[in-house]
Amino acid sequence: MAKVALTGIKPSGTPHLGNYLGAIVPALALVNDYDAYYFIADEHALTTVHDAKEMRELSYEVAATWLALGLDPEKTVVYRQADIPEVFELAWILSTVTPKGLLNRAHAYKDAVAENEAAGRTPDDGISMGLFNYPVLMAADIIIVDADVVPVGSDNRQHVEMARDMAEVFNRTYGDTLRVPEVRIDDNVATIVGLDGRKMSKSYSNEIPIFADPKAQRKLVMRIVTDSRKPEEPKDPSTDNLFRIFEHFGSSADVEQVRNRYGTGGIGYGEVKELLASSLEERFAAPRERYLDLMAHRERIDEILADGAARARKVTRATLDRVRTAVGL
């Protein structure tokens, strides 16, 4: 029997090129080696998205994006987190054995506290229990489907390690009940820079949406920050923001040609931006059509997610039954 892999996708912003390279491409490859579960982490998004209409829209956008880019609901299990009630009961049970000190060490919580202190505010100012308990809900997501592995970037390693800690403390308390997940770090997962040279992120408002209208996408490409070197001047492709995006989307021949011309001089940033814009339009033309069709027929997305939830709950109910028996409920 194949091992189980889990990937969560939080609907807290329109999917962009950084999501595509850092999460979508590597996650879709899991199907070759694992029984793959993909869920829309809508309950997690409640810590930042506080508008019901926006939440529903973002959830549809995320689901349509993954389906348009190749997620096959016949070969995988895809569902909304909110449709799996077992997750939330397990989260409470895990919280009863999880040391508070473990949650104090969560990066997101520590960063929020540090930001408050730097601004002269009280340490917990504006910090919700949702943010503080976030790792417990994430652990429940992982453990409830008996996940063997959770592929993440190195910056998210702690989430899986904390899920391991919670499963292990539960098993020490109540006996061998929960599967202890393994973290899988893929060093080849690409981190893509945004318009301003920082990591592409909605937090920095420097992203390029995957399915933006080609004209709008081209305008964003033209905004990518470059230095003032002239076309005839040599440039270092390894440190150039523009090239670091282009190398992921241009054809191998174009990428190699541009790399060589950077080294010798003789190519301007405007020409590379045109090549990048054309490459993006070509790469995402067919998926964009599928995406727009799905967003125009959302009942199809609902059907796929409902079917996935029904399939997932065959596993989640069994896990929760074991837990309930172990704790005496």
N, C-alpha and C positions, 0 to 999 in steps of 0.2 A: 504494500500500500504506500502511495506517495506521501511524503511529508507535507505538512500544511504551512503555507506562507500567508502572512497578513499584511495588507497595506491600507492605511487610512488616508483619506483626502479631505482636508478641512475646507468647507465652502466659505472662506472669509475674503475672497476676492476673485476677480476674473482670472482664469488660468493664463499664464504668460510663458514666454520662451524658457525662463528659468525653471518653471514647473515641468515643462516638457522634457528638458534634458536631465534635470536632477531627480525627477520622480516618475514621470510617465513612461519614458522609454525603458529604464531599467525594470520598472515594475511589470510592464507588459511581457518582458522576457521571462518572468518567473513561471509562466504557464508551461514552459518546456520541461521544468524539473519538479514542480510542486502542484499540489491542489491549492489554487490561489483564491483567497478571499479579499475582496475590495469593498470598503464601505465609505459612504459619505458621512463624514464626522460632523453632522449638523449640531448635535448637542455640545460638542467641544466649541463650536463656533459661537455659542451663546455668550462666551466670555467677552467677545468683541463686537458681535453683530446684534444690535438691539432693536432692529426694525423687522417686523414679521414679513412684510412684502419683500424686503431685500433678502432675507434669509431664504425664502422660497425660491426667488430668482437665482440666487447664487448656487443653491443646491441643484437646480436644473442645469445651470451652466456647467458645473463640474461634471455631473453625470453625462451630459451630452458630449462634453469634450473627450472624456475617456472612451465613450462608445464610438465617437467619430474617428478617434485615432487608433482604433483596433481592438478595444476590449470586447471580447466575445462572450456574451452572457451564457452561451451554451457550454463553454469550456471553463468558465469561472463562476464564482458566486459573488454577485454585486448587490449591495443593499444599503438602505439608510440606517444609520446608527439608531435613530429614534424609533425604528420599527422592530427593534430587538429589546423587549423589556427586560430580558434576563440580564443584559449588561448592567442595568442600573441597580438591580437587586444584588448582583455580585459586587458592584462597586461599594455598596454599603457594607457588605460582609467583610470585604477586604479592608475597609477603613477601620474596622473594629480590631484588627490585629496589626495594622501598619503603624510603626512608631512615628510620632509627630516629627522627631528629629530627622527622619528620612526626608519628609516633605520640606522641612526647612532648608535642605540642601539642594532642592530643585533649582535649576538654572534660571527658569523664568521668574520664580518667586524672588530669588536672590537679586536678580537684575532689577526687578521692580523696587525692591527695598533700597538697593544702592542708588537708584535714580531719585527716589524720595529723599534720601539722606543728603545727596549732593545738592538737591534743590532747597534744603533746609526744612523739609516737611517731616512729619512723624513717619517712622519706618513703614507702617502699614497703610498709609493714606491712600485711599482709592483702590486698595487691593481687595478683590472679592474672594469669598470662600471658593468660588468656582475656579479662580486661578490657582489658589492654594491647593485645592483637591484635584486639580487637573491630572497629575500623575496617577491617581487612584483610578479615575475613569479610564485613562489610557491603558492601564494595566488590565482592567476588566475587559476592555475591547480585545486585547490580545489573548488573555487566558480563556475567555468564554468560548472561543472556537478551537481550543486545543492547539494553538499555533506552535509549530516547532521553531520557525525562524521568522524574524521580522527584519526585512532589509531597510536600512536607514543610512543617511549620510552621517559622517562622523560627528556633526554637530547635534545629532539627535540620539546618540548612543545612550545617553543617560536615561532616556525614557524606557528603553528596553531593559536596561540594567535594573531600574527600579521595579519594573514588572517582575523580573526574576526574584528580586529581594522579597516582594510581597508574596509570590507563589511559594517561596521557600519557607517564609515565616508561617504561612498558613499550614503548610505540610508538617512543619515541626510541631505546630500546635494541635492539629487535628488528624494527623496521619497522612500518608501518601495519597493525595486526592487530585492535585492540580499538576498539569504538565508545565514544566519550567521552560520558558522560551529561550532561544538563543538569538543574540544579535548578529546580524550579518552586515558588515561594513563593506561596501563596494568602493574600492579606491579609484575605480575607473569612472564613477559617477561624476558627470561634469558639473562644475559650478560656473554659471555664466554671469558675466558682468552686465550691468544695466546701462542706461543712457548716460549716467554720470560717472561710470567706472567702478562704482561700488557693486556688491553682489545684487543681482536683479531681485527686487522685492517690492511688493505693494507697500511695505512700510516706508520705503524711500520714494515712492511714486516715480520710479525709474524703469518701469517694466514696459515690455512690448507684448500686448495680448496676442495669443496664438491665432485667434480667428477675427482679429480686427479687419475692417474693410481694407482691401489692398492699398487704396489711396491714403487712408489714415495710417496704416502700418508704414507706408513709405515715408510719410511726414515724420513719424517717430524715428525711423532709421536716420533721417537727415539731421536729427537732433543729437545723435550720439557724440559725446564730447571727444575731441581729438586735440592734439597739440598744434603748434603753429608752423610745423615743418612744411616746406614747400615740396611740390611733386618730385623735383629732381634730387631732393635730399634723401639719403638712406634712413630707414626706420627699423626699429627692433620689433618684429612681430610678436615676440613673447611678452612684451610689456604694453602693446598697443591695444586700447580698449576695443576699437573697431575690429581689428583682426581677430581678437579673442572671441568675438561673436561670430564673425564670418567663417572661421575655420570649422564651425559645427554645422553650417548650413549650406555652404557652397559646394559645388562638385569637387571631387578630389583633384581634377585637373586645374580648375580655377583657383583652388586654395594653394596648390603648389606653385602656380604661376605668380599669384599675388605675393606669396612668401618670398620667391626669388626676386621679384621686382622691389619689394621692400628693402631687401639686402643691398641691391645695386643702385637704388634710386630710380625714378622715372615713373612713379604712379602717385596720383593724388588721392586724398581721402574721399573726395567727391565721387571718383570712379569706383572706389571700393564700396561706398554706400549704395551706389546704383546696383552693383553686382549683388550685394546682400539683399536689397529690397526685391530684386528679381528672383533670387534664390528662395526667399521666404514665400513669395507669391506662388512659385511653382511647387514648392514642397507641400504647402497646405491647401492648394486649390481643391483637390478632391475631398480631403477631410472637412474643409470649410463647407462644402455643399452638403455633406452628411450632417454636419453640426447644425446648419440652418434648417435642414429638413426636420431633424429631431426637435429643435426648439419650436418649430411650427406645429408639431404633433406631439405635445407633451404627454398625451395619454400613453404613447408608446414607452416613454421613459418610466412612467408610473407602473406600467405592466411589468417591465423588466425588473424594476426595483422590488415590486411586490413579490414576484416569483423568486427573486434572490433572497428576500427576507424569509419566505416560507422554507426554502432549502436550508438557509443558515440556521433557522430555529430548530431544525432536527438535531443539530449539533449543540446549540446553546442550551436547549432544554435539558439535554443529557448531562452537560457539564454542571448546570445549576442543580439538577437532581442529586448529583454526587456531593455537591457542596452542602445542600440542605441536609442530606443524610449525615454528613460528617459533623455538622454543627448542632444537629438535633432539632431541626425545624420540620 
